Amino acid sequence: MPGSGKCPTYKMTIDVTVDGTDVQGRFLQEGRVERNFKATLGADMKFKTTAIVGGGNKMDVVGSLKEGASTIMLDGYCLFEGKLTKK
């Protein structure tokens, strides 16, 4: 259910790897199955795709890899947002 009252209590781990314009990511909500996504990085340093989650539902994945302002957002049954840190 979108916007569930439990959303703020969920812990999500998100990893993103970039090779040229290929963006691959994985996300894991505590207690759930790991999910993956692939996207293409645009000239504006942004990417957008959809990831399939449980029950055939979808999450929109939107990110920006701009220097000093890298962010990601997963929007589906809950909204998860955060900064990306270069490793």
PDB file as gemmi writes it, atoms N, CA and C in Angstrom:
CRYST1    1.000    1.000    1.000  90.00  90.00  90.00 P 1                      
ATOM      1  N   MET A   1       0.843  -1.163   0.000  1.00  0.00           N  
ATOM      2  CA  MET A   1       0.000   0.000   0.000  1.00  0.00           C  
ATOM      3  C   MET A   1       0.891   1.231   0.000  1.00  0.00           C  
ATOM      4  N   PRO A   2       0.806   2.068  -1.003  1.00  0.00           N  
ATOM      5  CA  PRO A   2       1.652   3.264  -1.084  1.00  0.00           C  
ATOM      6  C   PRO A   2       1.473   4.162   0.136  1.00  0.00           C  
ATOM      7  N   GLY A   3       2.589   4.649   0.624  1.00  0.00           N  
ATOM      8  CA  GLY A   3       2.529   5.586   1.742  1.00  0.00           C  
ATOM      9  C   GLY A   3       2.159   4.941   3.060  1.00  0.00           C  
ATOM     10  N   SER A   4       2.401   3.648   3.201  1.00  0.00           N  
ATOM     11  CA  SER A   4       2.087   2.939   4.432  1.00  0.00           C  
ATOM     12  C   SER A   4       2.696   3.647   5.626  1.00  0.00           C  
ATOM     13  N   GLY A   5       1.994   3.627   6.739  1.00  0.00           N  
ATOM     14  CA  GLY A   5       2.487   4.245   7.958  1.00  0.00           C  
ATOM     15  C   GLY A   5       3.771   3.609   8.459  1.00  0.00           C  
ATOM     16  N   LYS A   6       4.089   2.406   7.982  1.00  0.00           N  
ATOM     17  CA  LYS A   6       5.314   1.720   8.395  1.00  0.00           C  
ATOM     18  C   LYS A   6       6.533   2.186   7.607  1.00  0.00           C  
ATOM     19  N   CYS A   7       6.327   2.903   6.516  1.00  0.00           N  
ATOM     20  CA  CYS A   7       7.431   3.283   5.628  1.00  0.00           C  
ATOM     21  C   CYS A   7       8.626   3.909   6.351  1.00  0.00           C  
ATOM     22  N   PRO A   8       8.428   4.846   7.283  1.00  0.00           N  
ATOM     23  CA  PRO A   8       9.590   5.462   7.941  1.00  0.00           C  
ATOM     24  C   PRO A   8      10.432   4.482   8.760  1.00  0.00           C  
ATOM     25  N   THR A   9       9.877   3.306   9.091  1.00  0.00           N  
ATOM     26  CA  THR A   9      10.624   2.344   9.905  1.00  0.00           C  
ATOM     27  C   THR A   9      11.426   1.357   9.059  1.00  0.00           C  
ATOM     28  N   TYR A  10      11.219   1.342   7.753  1.00  0.00           N  
ATOM     29  CA  TYR A  10      11.923   0.406   6.881  1.00  0.00           C  
ATOM     30  C   TYR A  10      13.368   0.849   6.658  1.00  0.00           C  
ATOM     31  N   LYS A  11      14.286  -0.135   6.680  1.00  0.00           N  
ATOM     32  CA  LYS A  11      15.694   0.146   6.407  1.00  0.00           C  
ATOM     33  C   LYS A  11      16.026  -0.390   5.014  1.00  0.00           C  
ATOM     34  N   MET A  12      16.553   0.485   4.159  1.00  0.00           N  
ATOM     35  CA  MET A  12      16.866   0.128   2.776  1.00  0.00           C  
ATOM     36  C   MET A  12      18.352   0.366   2.518  1.00  0.00           C  
ATOM     37  N   THR A  13      19.015  -0.627   1.919  1.00  0.00           N  
ATOM     38  CA  THR A  13      20.399  -0.494   1.486  1.00  0.00           C  
ATOM     39  C   THR A  13      20.399  -0.456  -0.039  1.00  0.00           C  
ATOM     40  N   ILE A  14      21.069   0.552  -0.605  1.00  0.00           N  
ATOM     41  CA  ILE A  14      21.102   0.721  -2.056  1.00  0.00           C  
ATOM     42  C   ILE A  14      22.555   0.851  -2.504  1.00  0.00           C  
ATOM     43  N   ASP A  15      22.949   0.054  -3.492  1.00  0.00           N  
ATOM     44  CA  ASP A  15      24.285   0.136  -4.082  1.00  0.00           C  
ATOM     45  C   ASP A  15      24.133   0.391  -5.576  1.00  0.00           C  
ATOM     46  N   VAL A  16      24.930   1.324  -6.090  1.00  0.00           N  
ATOM     47  CA  VAL A  16      24.897   1.670  -7.510  1.00  0.00           C  
ATOM     48  C   VAL A  16      26.317   1.601  -8.057  1.00  0.00           C  
ATOM     49  N   THR A  17      26.481   0.953  -9.216  1.00  0.00           N  
ATOM     50  CA  THR A  17      27.771   0.864  -9.894  1.00  0.00           C  
ATOM     51  C   THR A  17      27.624   1.487 -11.274  1.00  0.00           C  
ATOM     52  N   VAL A  18      28.594   2.323 -11.641  1.00  0.00           N  
ATOM     53  CA  VAL A  18      28.560   2.998 -12.937  1.00  0.00           C  
ATOM     54  C   VAL A  18      29.822   2.641 -13.715  1.00  0.00           C  
ATOM     55  N   ASP A  19      29.628   2.222 -14.969  1.00  0.00           N  
ATOM     56  CA  ASP A  19      30.733   1.922 -15.875  1.00  0.00           C  
ATOM     57  C   ASP A  19      30.418   2.630 -17.186  1.00  0.00           C  
ATOM     58  N   GLY A  20      31.050   3.774 -17.408  1.00  0.00           N  
ATOM     59  CA  GLY A  20      30.718   4.586 -18.581  1.00  0.00           C  
ATOM     60  C   GLY A  20      29.311   5.138 -18.421  1.00  0.00           C  
ATOM     61  N   THR A  21      28.403   4.727 -19.315  1.00  0.00           N  
ATOM     62  CA  THR A  21      27.007   5.160 -19.197  1.00  0.00           C  
ATOM     63  C   THR A  21      26.103   4.049 -18.667  1.00  0.00           C  
ATOM     64  N   ASP A  22      26.691   2.883 -18.363  1.00  0.00           N  
ATOM     65  CA  ASP A  22      25.912   1.771 -17.813  1.00  0.00           C  
ATOM     66  C   ASP A  22      25.774   1.924 -16.305  1.00  0.00           C  
ATOM     67  N   VAL A  23      24.538   1.954 -15.835  1.00  0.00           N  
ATOM     68  CA  VAL A  23      24.243   2.061 -14.404  1.00  0.00           C  
ATOM     69  C   VAL A  23      23.582   0.756 -13.977  1.00  0.00           C  
ATOM     70  N   GLN A  24      24.150   0.110 -12.967  1.00  0.00           N  
ATOM     71  CA  GLN A  24      23.554  -1.095 -12.406  1.00  0.00           C  
ATOM     72  C   GLN A  24      23.416  -0.883 -10.913  1.00  0.00           C  
ATOM     73  N   GLY A  25      22.308  -1.336 -10.372  1.00  0.00           N  
ATOM     74  CA  GLY A  25      22.094  -1.147  -8.950  1.00  0.00           C  
ATOM     75  C   GLY A  25      21.378  -2.315  -8.319  1.00  0.00           C  
ATOM     76  N   ARG A  26      21.479  -2.342  -7.022  1.00  0.00           N  
ATOM     77  CA  ARG A  26      20.753  -3.335  -6.239  1.00  0.00           C  
ATOM     78  C   ARG A  26      20.223  -2.629  -5.007  1.00  0.00           C  
ATOM     79  N   PHE A  27      19.079  -3.071  -4.549  1.00  0.00           N  
ATOM     80  CA  PHE A  27      18.558  -2.534  -3.300  1.00  0.00           C  
ATOM     81  C   PHE A  27      17.969  -3.667  -2.484  1.00  0.00           C  
ATOM     82  N   LEU A  28      18.091  -3.524  -1.191  1.00  0.00           N  
ATOM     83  CA  LEU A  28      17.647  -4.557  -0.270  1.00  0.00           C  
ATOM     84  C   LEU A  28      16.979  -3.903   0.922  1.00  0.00           C  
ATOM     85  N   GLN A  29      15.694  -4.160   1.042  1.00  0.00           N  
ATOM     86  CA  GLN A  29      14.981  -3.708   2.234  1.00  0.00           C  
ATOM     87  C   GLN A  29      15.139  -4.797   3.272  1.00  0.00           C  
ATOM     88  N   GLU A  30      15.445  -4.405   4.497  1.00  0.00           N  
ATOM     89  CA  GLU A  30      15.649  -5.362   5.572  1.00  0.00           C  
ATOM     90  C   GLU A  30      14.466  -6.332   5.641  1.00  0.00           C  
ATOM     91  N   GLY A  31      14.772  -7.641   5.611  1.00  0.00           N  
ATOM     92  CA  GLY A  31      13.741  -8.660   5.700  1.00  0.00           C  
ATOM     93  C   GLY A  31      13.099  -9.038   4.374  1.00  0.00           C  
ATOM     94  N   ARG A  32      13.578  -8.461   3.279  1.00  0.00           N  
ATOM     95  CA  ARG A  32      13.003  -8.760   1.961  1.00  0.00           C  
ATOM     96  C   ARG A  32      14.082  -9.292   1.020  1.00  0.00           C  
ATOM     97  N   VAL A  33      13.680  -9.647  -0.187  1.00  0.00           N  
ATOM     98  CA  VAL A  33      14.582 -10.187  -1.205  1.00  0.00           C  
ATOM     99  C   VAL A  33      15.289  -9.038  -1.928  1.00  0.00           C  
ATOM    100  N   GLU A  34      16.574  -9.246  -2.243  1.00  0.00           N  
ATOM    101  CA  GLU A  34      17.329  -8.242  -2.992  1.00  0.00           C  
ATOM    102  C   GLU A  34      16.745  -8.072  -4.391  1.00  0.00           C  
ATOM    103  N   ARG A  35      16.676  -6.826  -4.842  1.00  0.00           N  
ATOM    104  CA  ARG A  35      16.174  -6.490  -6.179  1.00  0.00           C  
ATOM    105  C   ARG A  35      17.262  -5.752  -6.945  1.00  0.00           C  
ATOM    106  N   ASN A  36      17.180  -5.785  -8.276  1.00  0.00           N  
ATOM    107  CA  ASN A  36      18.197  -5.160  -9.122  1.00  0.00           C  
ATOM    108  C   ASN A  36      17.559  -4.246 -10.150  1.00  0.00           C  
ATOM    109  N   PHE A  37      18.372  -3.334 -10.673  1.00  0.00           N  
ATOM    110  CA  PHE A  37      17.919  -2.486 -11.772  1.00  0.00           C  
ATOM    111  C   PHE A  37      19.096  -2.138 -12.665  1.00  0.00           C  
ATOM    112  N   LYS A  38      18.785  -1.801 -13.915  1.00  0.00           N  
ATOM    113  CA  LYS A  38      19.776  -1.344 -14.890  1.00  0.00           C  
ATOM    114  C   LYS A  38      19.226  -0.102 -15.560  1.00  0.00           C  
ATOM    115  N   ALA A  39      20.112   0.834 -15.874  1.00  0.00           N  
ATOM    116  CA  ALA A  39      19.704   2.069 -16.544  1.00  0.00           C  
ATOM    117  C   ALA A  39      20.878   2.594 -17.354  1.00  0.00           C  
ATOM    118  N   THR A  40      20.615   3.622 -18.133  1.00  0.00           N  
ATOM    119  CA  THR A  40      21.649   4.294 -18.913  1.00  0.00           C  
ATOM    120  C   THR A  40      21.786   5.718 -18.406  1.00  0.00           C  
ATOM    121  N   LEU A  41      23.024   6.111 -18.148  1.00  0.00           N  
ATOM    122  CA  LEU A  41      23.310   7.458 -17.665  1.00  0.00           C  
ATOM    123  C   LEU A  41      23.247   8.435 -18.828  1.00  0.00           C  
ATOM    124  N   GLY A  42      22.447   9.484 -18.680  1.00  0.00           N  
ATOM    125  CA  GLY A  42      22.304  10.480 -19.733  1.00  0.00           C  
ATOM    126  C   GLY A  42      23.407  11.523 -19.692  1.00  0.00           C  
ATOM    127  N   ALA A  43      23.479  12.348 -20.717  1.00  0.00           N  
ATOM    128  CA  ALA A  43      24.476  13.420 -20.790  1.00  0.00           C  
ATOM    129  C   ALA A  43      24.322  14.405 -19.634  1.00  0.00           C  
ATOM    130  N   ASP A  44      23.108  14.477 -19.075  1.00  0.00           N  
ATOM    131  CA  ASP A  44      22.845  15.364 -17.934  1.00  0.00           C  
ATOM    132  C   ASP A  44      23.221  14.718 -16.599  1.00  0.00           C  
ATOM    133  N   MET A  45      23.846  13.517 -16.665  1.00  0.00           N  
ATOM    134  CA  MET A  45      24.295  12.758 -15.492  1.00  0.00           C  
ATOM    135  C   MET A  45      23.128  12.228 -14.649  1.00  0.00           C  
ATOM    136  N   LYS A  46      21.987  11.993 -15.295  1.00  0.00           N  
ATOM    137  CA  LYS A  46      20.817  11.448 -14.607  1.00  0.00           C  
ATOM    138  C   LYS A  46      20.435  10.108 -15.224  1.00  0.00           C  
ATOM    139  N   PHE A  47      19.736   9.280 -14.435  1.00  0.00           N  
ATOM    140  CA  PHE A  47      19.217   8.017 -14.945  1.00  0.00           C  
ATOM    141  C   PHE A  47      17.817   7.785 -14.381  1.00  0.00           C  
ATOM    142  N   LYS A  48      17.036   6.989 -15.127  1.00  0.00           N  
ATOM    143  CA  LYS A  48      15.667   6.685 -14.721  1.00  0.00           C  
ATOM    144  C   LYS A  48      15.300   5.324 -15.271  1.00  0.00           C  
ATOM    145  N   THR A  49      14.702   4.473 -14.428  1.00  0.00           N  
ATOM    146  CA  THR A  49      14.282   3.143 -14.850  1.00  0.00           C  
ATOM    147  C   THR A  49      13.190   2.647 -13.912  1.00  0.00           C  
ATOM    148  N   THR A  50      12.788   1.405 -14.113  1.00  0.00           N  
ATOM    149  CA  THR A  50      11.782   0.769 -13.269  1.00  0.00           C  
ATOM    150  C   THR A  50      12.340  -0.560 -12.789  1.00  0.00           C  
ATOM    151  N   ALA A  51      12.111  -0.878 -11.519  1.00  0.00           N  
ATOM    152  CA  ALA A  51      12.531  -2.158 -10.956  1.00  0.00           C  
ATOM    153  C   ALA A  51      11.282  -2.943 -10.561  1.00  0.00           C  
ATOM    154  N   ILE A  52      11.304  -4.242 -10.825  1.00  0.00           N  
ATOM    155  CA  ILE A  52      10.193  -5.112 -10.444  1.00  0.00           C  
ATOM    156  C   ILE A  52      10.435  -5.587  -9.014  1.00  0.00           C  
ATOM    157  N   VAL A  53       9.408  -5.475  -8.184  1.00  0.00           N  
ATOM    158  CA  VAL A  53       9.493  -5.919  -6.790  1.00  0.00           C  
ATOM    159  C   VAL A  53       8.446  -7.009  -6.564  1.00  0.00           C  
ATOM    160  N   GLY A  54       8.262  -7.434  -5.336  1.00  0.00           N  
ATOM    161  CA  GLY A  54       7.345  -8.518  -5.015  1.00  0.00           C  
ATOM    162  C   GLY A  54       5.948  -8.349  -5.588  1.00  0.00           C  
ATOM    163  N   GLY A  55       5.350  -9.471  -5.973  1.00  0.00           N  
ATOM    164  CA  GLY A  55       3.990  -9.468  -6.481  1.00  0.00           C  
ATOM    165  C   GLY A  55       3.848  -8.834  -7.850  1.00  0.00           C  
ATOM    166  N   GLY A  56       4.975  -8.672  -8.563  1.00  0.00           N  
ATOM    167  CA  GLY A  56       4.931  -8.057  -9.879  1.00  0.00           C  
ATOM    168  C   GLY A  56       4.758  -6.553  -9.838  1.00  0.00           C  
ATOM    169  N   ASN A  57       4.823  -5.975  -8.648  1.00  0.00           N  
ATOM    170  CA  ASN A  57       4.724  -4.517  -8.514  1.00  0.00           C  
ATOM    171  C   ASN A  57       6.009  -3.858  -8.986  1.00  0.00           C  
ATOM    172  N   LYS A  58       5.959  -2.553  -9.176  1.00  0.00           N  
ATOM    173  CA  LYS A  58       7.108  -1.819  -9.699  1.00  0.00           C  
ATOM    174  C   LYS A  58       7.508  -0.681  -8.774  1.00  0.00           C  
ATOM    175  N   MET A  59       8.789  -0.336  -8.860  1.00  0.00           N  
ATOM    176  CA  MET A  59       9.306   0.854  -8.193  1.00  0.00           C  
ATOM    177  C   MET A  59      10.013   1.688  -9.245  1.00  0.00           C  
ATOM    178  N   ASP A  60       9.720   2.971  -9.271  1.00  0.00           N  
ATOM    179  CA  ASP A  60      10.449   3.885 -10.142  1.00  0.00           C  
ATOM    180  C   ASP A  60      11.785   4.193  -9.489  1.00  0.00           C  
ATOM    181  N   VAL A  61      12.846   4.149 -10.268  1.00  0.00           N  
ATOM    182  CA  VAL A  61      14.192   4.441  -9.780  1.00  0.00           C  
ATOM    183  C   VAL A  61      14.705   5.651 -10.553  1.00  0.00           C  
ATOM    184  N   VAL A  62      15.040   6.718  -9.834  1.00  0.00           N  
ATOM    185  CA  VAL A  62      15.525   7.949 -10.447  1.00  0.00           C  
ATOM    186  C   VAL A  62      16.784   8.370  -9.708  1.00  0.00           C  
ATOM    187  N   GLY A  63      17.828   8.732 -10.456  1.00  0.00           N  
ATOM    188  CA  GLY A  63      19.063   9.138  -9.808  1.00  0.00           C  
ATOM    189  C   GLY A  63      19.798  10.215 -10.570  1.00  0.00           C  
ATOM    190  N   SER A  64      20.692  10.863  -9.854  1.00  0.00           N  
ATOM    191  CA  SER A  64      21.551  11.894 -10.423  1.00  0.00           C  
ATOM    192  C   SER A  64      22.962  11.653  -9.919  1.00  0.00           C  
ATOM    193  N   LEU A  65      23.928  11.684 -10.819  1.00  0.00           N  
ATOM    194  CA  LEU A  65      25.322  11.461 -10.444  1.00  0.00           C  
ATOM    195  C   LEU A  65      26.154  12.720 -10.633  1.00  0.00           C  
ATOM    196  N   LYS A  66      25.557  13.853 -10.398  1.00  0.00           N  
ATOM    197  CA  LYS A  66      26.278  15.121 -10.525  1.00  0.00           C  
ATOM    198  C   LYS A  66      27.286  15.250  -9.389  1.00  0.00           C  
ATOM    199  N   GLU A  67      28.475  15.720  -9.733  1.00  0.00           N  
ATOM    200  CA  GLU A  67      29.566  15.880  -8.765  1.00  0.00           C  
ATOM    201  C   GLU A  67      29.087  16.675  -7.552  1.00  0.00           C  
ATOM    202  N   GLY A  68      29.232  16.068  -6.373  1.00  0.00           N  
ATOM    203  CA  GLY A  68      28.863  16.735  -5.130  1.00  0.00           C  
ATOM    204  C   GLY A  68      27.383  16.716  -4.809  1.00  0.00           C  
ATOM    205  N   ALA A  69      26.562  16.173  -5.702  1.00  0.00           N  
ATOM    206  CA  ALA A  69      25.111  16.151  -5.469  1.00  0.00           C  
ATOM    207  C   ALA A  69      24.483  14.869  -6.018  1.00  0.00           C  
ATOM    208  N   SER A  70      25.124  13.727  -5.769  1.00  0.00           N  
ATOM    209  CA  SER A  70      24.611  12.450  -6.263  1.00  0.00           C  
ATOM    210  C   SER A  70      23.484  11.963  -5.362  1.00  0.00           C  
ATOM    211  N   THR A  71      22.335  11.669  -5.966  1.00  0.00           N  
ATOM    212  CA  THR A  71      21.166  11.248  -5.200  1.00  0.00           C  
ATOM    213  C   THR A  71      20.456  10.096  -5.896  1.00  0.00           C  
ATOM    214  N   ILE A  72      19.598   9.410  -5.123  1.00  0.00           N  
ATOM    215  CA  ILE A  72      18.759   8.359  -5.686  1.00  0.00           C  
ATOM    216  C   ILE A  72      17.404   8.397  -4.998  1.00  0.00           C  
ATOM    217  N   MET A  73      16.375   7.990  -5.751  1.00  0.00           N  
ATOM    218  CA  MET A  73      15.030   7.908  -5.211  1.00  0.00           C  
ATOM    219  C   MET A  73      14.373   6.647  -5.760  1.00  0.00           C  
ATOM    220  N   LEU A  74      13.792   5.849  -4.870  1.00  0.00           N  
ATOM    221  CA  LEU A  74      12.993   4.690  -5.239  1.00  0.00           C  
ATOM    222  C   LEU A  74      11.574   4.994  -4.797  1.00  0.00           C  
ATOM    223  N   ASP A  75      10.636   4.950  -5.717  1.00  0.00           N  
ATOM    224  CA  ASP A  75       9.258   5.319  -5.420  1.00  0.00           C  
ATOM    225  C   ASP A  75       8.328   4.205  -5.870  1.00  0.00           C  
ATOM    226  N   GLY A  76       7.620   3.617  -4.913  1.00  0.00           N  
ATOM    227  CA  GLY A  76       6.681   2.538  -5.209  1.00  0.00           C  
ATOM    228  C   GLY A  76       5.754   2.376  -4.030  1.00  0.00           C  
ATOM    229  N   TYR A  77       5.887   1.245  -3.323  1.00  0.00           N  
ATOM    230  CA  TYR A  77       5.049   1.015  -2.147  1.00  0.00           C  
ATOM    231  C   TYR A  77       5.414   1.972  -1.019  1.00  0.00           C  
ATOM    232  N   CYS A  78       6.627   2.505  -1.057  1.00  0.00           N  
ATOM    233  CA  CYS A  78       7.109   3.548  -0.150  1.00  0.00           C  
ATOM    234  C   CYS A  78       8.056   4.432  -0.959  1.00  0.00           C  
ATOM    235  N   LEU A  79       8.411   5.553  -0.406  1.00  0.00           N  
ATOM    236  CA  LEU A  79       9.361   6.457  -1.056  1.00  0.00           C  
ATOM    237  C   LEU A  79      10.667   6.403  -0.275  1.00  0.00           C  
ATOM    238  N   PHE A  80      11.741   5.992  -0.954  1.00  0.00           N  
ATOM    239  CA  PHE A  80      13.066   5.942  -0.352  1.00  0.00           C  
ATOM    240  C   PHE A  80      13.947   6.934  -1.095  1.00  0.00           C  
ATOM    241  N   GLU A  81      14.576   7.842  -0.372  1.00  0.00           N  
ATOM    242  CA  GLU A  81      15.456   8.841  -0.979  1.00  0.00           C  
ATOM    243  C   GLU A  81      16.756   8.896  -0.198  1.00  0.00           C  
ATOM    244  N   GLY A  82      17.842   9.215  -0.899  1.00  0.00           N  
ATOM    245  CA  GLY A  82      19.105   9.357  -0.207  1.00  0.00           C  
ATOM    246  C   GLY A  82      20.206   9.854  -1.115  1.00  0.00           C  
ATOM    247  N   LYS A  83      21.326  10.162  -0.480  1.00  0.00           N  
ATOM    248  CA  LYS A  83      22.514  10.592  -1.208  1.00  0.00           C  
ATOM    249  C   LYS A  83      23.338   9.367  -1.559  1.00  0.00           C  
ATOM    250  N   LEU A  84      24.019   9.435  -2.690  1.00  0.00           N  
ATOM    251  CA  LEU A  84      24.951   8.386  -3.085  1.00  0.00           C  
ATOM    252  C   LEU A  84      26.360   8.848  -2.750  1.00  0.00           C  
ATOM    253  N   THR A  85      27.154   7.939  -2.203  1.00  0.00           N  
ATOM    254  CA  THR A  85      28.521   8.250  -1.816  1.00  0.00           C  
ATOM    255  C   THR A  85      29.479   7.443  -2.676  1.00  0.00           C  
ATOM    256  N   LYS A  86      30.453   8.114  -3.263  1.00  0.00           N  
ATOM    257  CA  LYS A  86      31.436   7.446  -4.117  1.00  0.00           C  
ATOM    258  C   LYS A  86      32.350   6.584  -3.260  1.00  0.00           C  
ATOM    259  N   LYS A  87      32.592   5.337  -3.719  1.00  0.00           N  
ATOM    260  CA  LYS A  87      33.482   4.419  -2.988  1.00  0.00           C  
ATOM    261  C   LYS A  87      34.748   4.213  -3.771  1.00  0.00           C  
TER     262      LYS A  87                                                      
END                                                                             
